[in-house]
Amino acid sequence: MSVLVLADHDNGQLAGATLNTVTAASQIGGDIHILVAGDSSGDVANAAAAVAGVAKVLVAIDESLGHGIAENVAPLIQEMASGYSHLLAPATTTGKNIMPRVAALLDVMQISDIVQVVDANTFQRPIYAGNALATVTTDEAIKIVTVRSTAFEAAAADGGSASIEDATAGSDAGLSSYVKSELSSSERPELTSAPIVISGGRGMQDGSNFAMLEKVADKLGAAVGASRAAVDAGFVPNDYQVGQTGKVVAPDLYVAVGISGAIQHLAGMKDSKVIVAINKDDEAPIFQVADFGLVADLFEAVPEFEKELS
């Protein structure tokens, strides 16, 4: 039994979510291989080979694979699938885009967003906005699984000595093409991997008030997030959104400011190790999951918090 993990990367760096997926693969058992598909993935392949527990790294390099276009990557995985019992990928935008296509090509069921490996055939995944866990058993010859990275510890990024081999790169399917990327840049940590996250909700009242949170975030080395209500109100961009329809985070510390605690938001952050809530409504649902709660006006509490950090 062997497990193939699709590496999530940007052709320069291996994404941290890949390390969490390797941990999930190790709980299944068997040899772990990592597929690195891209147009110039040498550094990524070396990083993947150093991951503890990985036996082999397969590298597929072709211009058609450079931007992770699912229509080109999925047939590549399909060709390799017969040698594996499990095909895993992080439940990131990359994994969610590619793996359903692989499942369709192989005519098998996909198990999405798992949070626990029970055994090689059985997995747990959240349903109903994270309010319940479904235990799913499959008898498919090839199991296709996406992994919620926040549910698994990251495998050690060094200590491994996997072999690196070339894989057949495939070709351009001609179904879609890369046009351009519009990426936001920030000196703050990336939201899904930050150890500390401070998020604002509708209670912030205006996008300009997020500057208060940004000052605190800069002093804590934290990422800034937001509830869907704040995003829908136009306070901040979509990539700030934490929740069922946004990003799922599980930092060491999550600070919720002016967030009521709607179910869809809790689904994206309730696995945080420590949750602190600041809200003037003492009956806000967020206090039900918070480890520490402060009933106060955020426009007074946050500046005082920032002052204490000076």
Secondary structure, 3 states (H helix, E strand, C coil): CEEEEECCECCCCECHHHHHHHHHHHHHCCEEEEEEEECCCHHHHHHHHCCCCCCEEEEEECHHHCCCCHHHHHHHHHHHHHHCCEEEEECCHHHHHHHHHHHHHHCCCEEEEECEEEECCEEEEEECCCCEEEEEECCCCCEEEEECHHHCCCCCCCCCCCEEEECCCCCCCCCCCCCCCCCCCCCCCCCCCCCEEEEECHHHCCHHHHHHHHHHHHHHCCEEEECHHHHHCCCCCHHHEECCCCECCCCCEEEEECCCCCHHHHCCCCCCCEEEEEECCCCCHHHHCCCEEEECCHHHHHHHHHHHHC
